[in-house]
């Protein structure tokens, strides 16, 4: 057994370099009007980019927990069969590195990788029926989110000459989301204003009486936390549902041997107003509507200690 540098399979530098090679092939395929090849290479580049972002934190984050891969991630060579985690796990873990990598983004990335697998490992041709406009803008937006985790940009990934067109696609994609969200707020506000005053007041009163816990079943997602917000359309009591982003121990309870205070951070994935029926299903839409996506609360928990080994 020897200790050495992390192998190429888990090296962030190697992963980033390979993703650059694949995205260059993707752009070459687009220039050649081969849109299926464009999607194929783009999907491969995106997964490698995701693995790079995780490996930059530590190679253990992309090592298959079975076999010798974890040893290799720690720089210890005990075998050559080095394997990495699946695309599904990559995209699940990225949500813990960036608050902009939401569940909607995760689902789209996974869908792209599943189409790629079908393309490579079956007789299907799933990319052939996919319209360019349905995925390209979101792809470049997602790539930018992943790159930003470690301070990189589309320009550093592609080179300045190649980055102009993707930048324009990203801008159009973001603009479309923002405009659609604003229109939905306006339409919901108009519908609510058209109601008679007693009806509006009754809806607001019922919304005010709602409890966040009771609203969990009103959301499509499985919410780890539901909290209140003022609806941007009708100003009624409304709700955001989200997932846990991170936890930190509070500094003010170090002398308490029995309890600890934990600051738990959540990020919103879905919004719903019972009064005017306004609904948003992604973090991007929620932010575009002017709502805050982050929420923090402090929990008091019993301290947990390692059990005695019984060998003293």
DOKEZA-159134 format. One record per atom (N, C-alpha, C): x, y, z; residue in one letter. Coordinates in steps of 0.05 Angstrom, whole numbers, plus 5000, padded with zeros to 4 digits. Layout:
BEGIN
XYZA;...
// end
This chain:
BEGIN
501749765000X;500050005000X;501850255000X;501250444982X;502750694981X;500950934981X;502051154991X;500551404991X;501551574968X;499751684952X;500551854930X;498352054923X;498652194901X;496652394893X;494052254885X;491952404886X;489352294878X;489352214848X;488351984842X;488351884815X;486652054796X;487152034770X;485852204750X;482752174751X;481851934757X;478951884757X;477452054777X;478952144798X;477652304819X;478852584821X;480752644804X;482152904805X;480353124794X;480053344810X;478453564799X;479553694774X;482253704773X;483453824749X;482953654724X;483153384727X;482553204704X;479653214696X;477853224716X;475053234710X;474253494696X;475353714705X;474753974692X;475853974663X;478353874660X;479553864633X;477953694614X;476953464624X;475353284607X;472653414600X;471453554619X;468953684613X;469253904592X;471554034592X;472154244572X;472354114544X;473653874544X;473953734518X;471253654507X;469453554525X;466853464516X;465053694508X;465153914522X;463454144514X;464454264488X;467054244483X;468054334456X;466954154434X;466753894439X;465653714420X;462653764416X;461253844438X;458453904436X;457954144418X;459654354422X;459354594406X;460054544377X;461954374372X;462654294344X;460354154331X;459053974346X;456753834335X;454454024329X;454054224346X;451954424340X;452654584315X;455154654312X;455954794287X;455454624262X;455754364266X;455254174243X;452354104240X;450554234256X;447654184255X;446853904264X;448653774279X;447953514290X;447053554319X;444453594322X;443353674348X;443253444368X;443053194358X;443152964376X;445952934388X;447952964372X;450752954382X;451253184401X;450153414395X;450353654412X;449353584440X;446953474442X;445853404468X;447453184482X;448352984467X;449852764478X;452452864492X;454053024477X;456553124489X;456053324511X;453853484508X;453253674529X;452453534555X;450953314553X;450153174577X;452553044591X;454452944576X;456852834587X;458553054600X;458753284587X;460353504598X;459153604624X;456453604626X;455153714650X;455653524674X;455453264669X;455953084691X;458853104701X;460753124683X;463553154691X;463953424705X;462553624697X;462753884710X;461753864739X;459553714742X;458453674769X;460353524787X;461653314776X;463653164791X;466053334798X;466853514780X;469053694786X;468353874810X;465953984810X;465154164832X;465154014859X;464353764859X;464353604884X;467253534891X;468853454872X;471553364877X;473353594887X;472653844879X;474154074888X;473754114918X;471454034929X;471054034958X;472753814970X;472353574960X;474053344967X;473353114948X;475452974938X;474852744920X;473152524932X;472952504958X;471252304971X;468352344963X;467552594956X;464752644949X;463952514923X;465852434907X;465052304881X;465952014880X;467251914901X;468151634901X;465951444908X;465751224893X;463851014899X;464650904927X;462650904945X;463350814973X;464050514975X;463450364954X;464150084954X;467050044943X;468349834952X;470949764941X;473149944950X;475050004932X;477450154940X;477350444933X;475250534922X;475150814911X;475451024933X;474350974957X;474651174978X;477651194987X;479050974987X;481950984993X;483351154972X;482651114947X;483851264925X;483351564928X;480851634937X;480151914940X;481752044962X;482651884982X;484351985003X;487351974996X;487951884972X;490751884963X;492151624970X;490651414978X;491851164986X;491250954964X;493250834952X;492950644931X;492850364942X;490450234940X;490249954948X;489049784926X;488649914903X;487549764880X;487149964856X;486549844833X;486250014809X;483350044799X;481549904811X;478749914802X;477350154815X;477850384804X;476750634816X;474150704802X;472050744818X;469450814807X;468351064820X;466651204805X;465451444816X;462451404819X;461151594833X;458351574839X;456751624813X;454151544814X;452451574791X;451751864786X;450751924762X;449852194755X;447652284774X;445852104782X;443652174800X;444752274826X;446752144837X;447952224863X;449452494859X;450752524837X;452152774831X;450253014833X;448052994819X;446153214818X;444653254845X;444253044860X;443153074887X;444953224905X;447553174903X;449553294921X;450153584915X;449853654889X;450453934882X;448554134895X;446154044903X;444354224917X;445354314944X;447354174955X;448454244980X;450854444977X;451654484952X;453854674947X;452954944936X;450554944924X;449555204913X;446555224919X;445755454929X;442855494934X;441355544908X;442755584886X;441555624860X;441055354846X;442155144856X;441854874844X;439454744858X;437054804849X;434654714862X;433654444852X;431454354863X;430354094855X;429554084825X;428554304815X;427754324787X;430154284769X;432354414777X;434854384762X;435854104764X;435753984787X;436653704791X;435053524773X;432353554772X;430653384756X;431353414726X;431853654717X;432553694689X;435253574682X;437153594700X;439853464696X;439553164694X;437953054713X;437652764713X;436152674688X;434152824679X;432752754654X;434652744630X;436452934629X;438452944608X;440252704608X;441152634632X;442952404635X;441552134628X;438952124635X;437451874628X;437051854598X;436552074585X;436352064555X;439051984543X;441152084555X;443852004545X;444351714549X;443551594572X;443951314576X;442351144556X;439851234551X;438251094531X;439451114503X;440651344497X;442051384471X;444351184468X;445951154490X;448350994489X;447950694493X;445850624508X;445650344517X;443150204507X;441750324488X;439350194477X;438950264448X;436850154436X;436250224408X;434750484405X;434050614427X;432450854426X;434151084416X;432851294405X;434151544397X;432751774411X;432951794437X;431351994452X;431952284446X;434452344438X;435152614432X;433852724407X;433152544388X;432152634362X;429652794364X;427952734384X;425352864386X;425353104404X;427653174416X;427753394435X;428353654421X;426653854425X;427054114413X;429354264426X;430954394411X;433154544422X;432354754442X;430154894437X;429255104455X;428355004482X;427754744483X;426654634508X;428854574529X;431454564521X;433454494540X;435954664539X;436554804517X;439154934514X;439555154533X;437655334536X;437955564554X;438355474583X;436755274592X;436955174619X;439655034623X;440654894602X;443254754604X;445454954610X;445555174595X;447755374600X;447355514626X;444955554634X;444455674661X;445455484683X;444855234680X;445755034700X;448755014701X;450055014677X;452955004676X;454155244691X;452955474687X;453955724700X;453655704730X;451455584740X;450955544768X;453155364780X;453755144766X;455754954776X;458555084776X;459255224755X;461855354753X;462155564775X;460055704781X;460155914801X;460755814829X;460255564834X;460855444861X;463655494869X;465555474849X;468355524855X;469455764840X;467755954835X;468656204823X;469456194794X;468555994780X;469055974751X;466756084735X;467156134710X;465056244692X;464856094666X;462756154651X;462556034624X;464956104607X;466056354611X;468356434595X;470856264602X;471256204627X;473556034635X;473255744626X;470755664623X;470155394615X;470455354584X;469455554569X;469455534540X;471655684526X;472555894539X;474256094526X;472456324517X;473556564518X;472056804513X;470656804486X;472056704465X;470856704438X;468356534436X;468356314450X;466056124448X;463756194467X;464256374486X;462256414507X;460056604500X;460256754479X;458356964473X;455556854468X;455356644451X;452656534444X;451356404469X;452856244485X;451556134509X;450656354528X;452156564530X;451456784548X;448756904539X;448356934513X;445857044503X;443556854508X;444056594505X;441956394511X;441256394540X;443256424558X;442656444587X;441056684593X;441756914581X;440257154586X;437357134577X;436957014554X;434156974544X;432656794562X;433956584571X;432656384589X;431756524615X;433656674627X;433056804652X;430857014649X;430957164627X;428957364621X;426157244618X;426057014604X;423556874600X;422256794627X;423956684645X;422956604671X;421956844687X;423457054687X;422657294702X;420157414691X;419857434665X;417457554653X;415057374659X;415357114656X;413156934661X;412156944690X;414056974709X;413356994737X;411857254743X;412857474731X;411457734735X;408657724724X;408357604701X;405657594689X;403757434706X;404757204717X;403057044735X;402257194760X;404057354771X;403357524794X;401157724786X;401557854764X;399658054754X;396857934750X;396757704737X;394257574731X;392857484757X;394357374776X;393157294801X;392057534816X;393557764815X;392658004829X;390158114816X;389958094790X;387558184775X;385158014783X;385557754783X;383357574790X;382357624819X;384257674836X;383457714864X;382057984867X;382958184853X;381658454854X;378858454843X;378258274824X;375658254812X;373558134831X;374458004852X;372557884871X;371258104888X;368958044898X;367658234916X;369158254942X;368958484955X;370458534979X;370058335001X;367558255007X;367058045028X;368457785021X;368557704995X;369857464987X;372857484992X;373957714984X;376857754988X;377657745017X;375957875034X;376557875063X;376357595075X;374357445066X;374057175076X;376456995068X;377357025043X;379656865034X;382156945050X;382557205055X;384857295071X;384757185099X;382357195111X;382057095138X;382656795140X;381656645121X;382256355121X;385156295117X;386456455099X;389256415094X;390956485119X;390056695134X;391456775158X;391356565180X;389156415180X;388756205200X;390255945194X;391255915170X;392655665162X;395255635177X;395855395184X;398355325197X;400355205177X;402955275178X;404855165159X;404854865159X;404654735182X;404754445182X;402454325167X;400054445169X;397754345155X;397854385125X;399654555116X;399854615088X;401654425072X;402954235086X;404954065073X;403753905050X;401253815052X;400053665031X;399153835007X;399254095010X;398454264988X;400654304967X;403054204974X;405354224956X;405853964941X;406853994916X;407553764900X;410053624911X;411953774921X;414453674931X;414053564960X;416053394968X;416153314996X;417653535011X;416253685027X;417553915040X;418753845067X;421253915070X;422453885097X;421754105116X;420854335104X;420054555120X;418054725104X;416054825118X;414155015106X;414055265123X;414255495111X;414155745126X;412455955111X;411756165126X;409956365115X;411356585100X;409856715082X;410756945067X;408357105058X;408757355052X;406557525041X;406357475011X;403957405002X;403557354973X;404157604957X;405857584936X;406457824920X;404057924903X;401957754901X;399657834885X;397457954901X;396657814923X;394357904939X;395057984967X;397557964975X;398558035001X;397457865024X;396157645017X;395157475038X;397357305050X;396757175072X;398556985084X;398956745065X;401356695056X;401956475037X;404256315047X;405156115032X;407055925043X;409155855022X;411555815033X;413855705018X;414655435029X;415255245012X;416154985020X;418954945010X;420654835027X;423454805019X;424854565031X;427454555026X;429054335035X;431354445052X;432454275069X;434754365086X;437254395069X;438554625073X;440954685058X;443454635075X;443254685101X;445554645118X;444854695147X;446654605165X;446254635194X;448954725206X;448654905226X;451054995240X;450455015270X;452354925287X;451954955315X;452255245324X;450455335341X;450555605351X;452855625371X;454055865372X;456455895389X;455755965418X;453156005424X;452556105451X;451755885471X;452155635465X;451255425483X;453455225489X;455955305487X;458155115490X;458355005519X;457255155538X;457555075566X;455254905576X;453254855559X;450954695567X;451654405560X;451854225580X;452653945574X;450353775563X;447853875564X;445553705556X;444253795530X;444254045524X;442854145500X;444754305483X;444054315457X;445554485438X;443554625420X;444254855410X;442555015392X;443754995364X;442054915345X;442954875318X;441455065299X;442955225284X;441755395264X;441355235238X;438855195230X;438255035207X;437355225184X;438655195161X;438055365138X;436455215117X;434355335107X;432655215087X;432555395062X;432155275039X;431755425014X;429155335001X;427555534992X;424955474981X;425055344953X;423255154949X;423055014923X;420255064910X;418355144927X;415555174917X;414155384933X;412255524920X;410655734933X;407655684927X;405955734947X;403155704942X;401555894959X;399656034947X;397756214962X;394956094960X;393856024982X;391155904982X;389056114975X;389556374981X;387556574976X;387156634946X;389356674931X;389056744903X;389956524884X;390856294895X;391756064880X;394356104864X;395856314870X;398456354857X;400356124865X;401756014845X;403555794851X;406055814834X;408355764847X;410955744833X;412255484841X;413455354821X;414555084825X;417555064823X;418955294824X;421855284823X;422955524838X;425455494847X;426855714862X;427255954844X;427755914819X;428156134800X;425656304798X;423256174796X;420756324794X;420156474820X;420756344842X;420256474868X;421856734871X;424456714864X;426156944865X;425257164845X;424357074822X;423457274801X;421057424811X;419457304828X;417057434839X;417657614862X;420257634870X;421057814891X;420957694919X;420657434921X;420457304947X;423257204956X;423757214982X;426257104993X;426156804994X;428156674984X;428156384983X;429456255007X;430856405023X;432256295046X;430756335072X;430956135090X;429656145116X;431356005136X;431756115159X;433355995180X;431855995206X;432055775220X;430955755247X;432855605265X;432655665291X;434455535311X;432955315326X;434055075325X;432854855339X;434454785364X;433154705386X;434454615410X;434354305410X;436654185412X;436853895411X;438453785435X;437853535441X;439453395461X;442153335450X;444253385465X;446953325456X;447253015453X;448652925433X;449152645430X;452152595433X;452852405449X;455552335455X;456152055445X;458752005438X;459551735430X;459151545454X;458051305450X;457751125472X;460351015482X;460450935508X;462850815519X;463450555504X;466050505500X;466850265486X;466850015505X;466950075531X;466949855550X;469649715552X;471749845545X;474449725546X;476349865565X;475150025584X;476850165602X;477450005627X;
// end
